């Protein structure tokens, strides 16, 4: 990934093809860290993308390199989740 430009933008429905890779990477990262993060489904990740509640980072060649979304909890407070 030397000398590539990384774009961070609001995710949308066009990013759905990255969902499986995102959930696989998230799960593998949690296992490696020994954390108890819940496994997401592709459908839940795609829902965040299409609802405008997520950001995605892509290289100029279209390689996925980062993803994050906000979840609204009881009382309307939002907490960031990084995957």
C-alpha positions as CSV (number, residue, x, y, z in Angstrom):
1,X,0.0,0.0,0.0
2,X,3.0,2.3,-0.5
3,X,2.2,5.8,-1.7
4,X,-1.5,5.3,-2.0
5,X,-4.1,7.9,-1.2
6,X,-6.7,7.1,1.4
7,X,-10.2,8.5,1.1
8,X,-12.5,8.6,4.1
9,X,-16.2,9.3,3.4
10,X,-19.7,8.5,4.4
11,X,-20.5,5.0,3.4
12,X,-23.5,4.3,1.2
13,X,-25.3,1.4,-0.6
14,X,-22.5,1.1,-3.2
15,X,-20.2,-0.1,-0.4
16,X,-22.2,-3.2,0.4
17,X,-19.7,-5.5,-1.4
18,X,-17.2,-4.6,1.4
19,X,-19.5,-5.9,4.2
20,X,-18.3,-9.5,4.3
21,X,-14.7,-8.4,4.4
22,X,-15.5,-5.9,7.1
23,X,-17.2,-8.4,9.4
24,X,-14.4,-11.0,8.8
25,X,-11.7,-8.5,9.6
26,X,-13.5,-7.3,12.7
27,X,-14.0,-10.8,14.0
28,X,-10.3,-11.7,13.4
29,X,-9.1,-8.5,15.0
30,X,-11.2,-9.2,18.1
31,X,-9.9,-12.7,18.4
32,X,-6.3,-11.5,18.0
33,X,-6.9,-8.9,20.8
34,X,-8.8,-11.3,23.0
35,X,-11.7,-8.9,23.2
36,X,-15.4,-10.0,23.3
37,X,-16.8,-7.9,20.5
38,X,-20.0,-9.2,19.1
39,X,-19.9,-10.5,15.6
40,X,-22.0,-8.4,13.2
41,X,-23.9,-9.7,10.2
42,X,-23.4,-8.4,6.7
43,X,-27.0,-7.2,6.7
44,X,-26.4,-5.1,9.8
45,X,-23.3,-3.5,8.3
46,X,-25.1,-2.8,5.1
47,X,-27.9,-1.2,7.0
48,X,-25.5,1.2,8.7
49,X,-24.0,2.0,5.3
50,X,-27.4,2.7,3.6
51,X,-28.7,4.7,6.6
52,X,-25.7,7.1,6.4
53,X,-24.5,6.0,9.9
54,X,-21.1,4.8,8.8
55,X,-17.8,6.0,7.3
56,X,-15.5,3.9,5.1
57,X,-11.9,4.4,4.2
58,X,-10.7,3.3,0.8
59,X,-7.5,3.6,-1.2
60,X,-7.4,5.3,-4.5
61,X,-7.4,1.7,-6.0
62,X,-10.6,0.8,-4.2
63,X,-9.1,-1.3,-1.4
64,X,-11.0,-1.2,1.8
65,X,-8.8,-0.1,4.7
66,X,-11.2,1.1,7.5
67,X,-14.8,1.3,8.6
68,X,-16.7,2.8,11.5
69,X,-20.3,3.5,12.4
70,X,-22.4,5.1,15.1
71,X,-25.1,3.3,17.0
72,X,-27.9,5.1,18.8
73,X,-28.7,3.6,22.2
74,X,-31.4,4.2,24.7
75,X,-32.0,7.9,25.5
76,X,-30.7,8.9,22.0
77,X,-27.0,8.9,23.0
78,X,-24.7,7.8,20.3
79,X,-21.5,5.9,20.9
80,X,-18.8,5.2,18.2
81,X,-18.0,1.7,17.2
82,X,-14.7,1.1,15.3
83,X,-14.2,-2.0,13.2
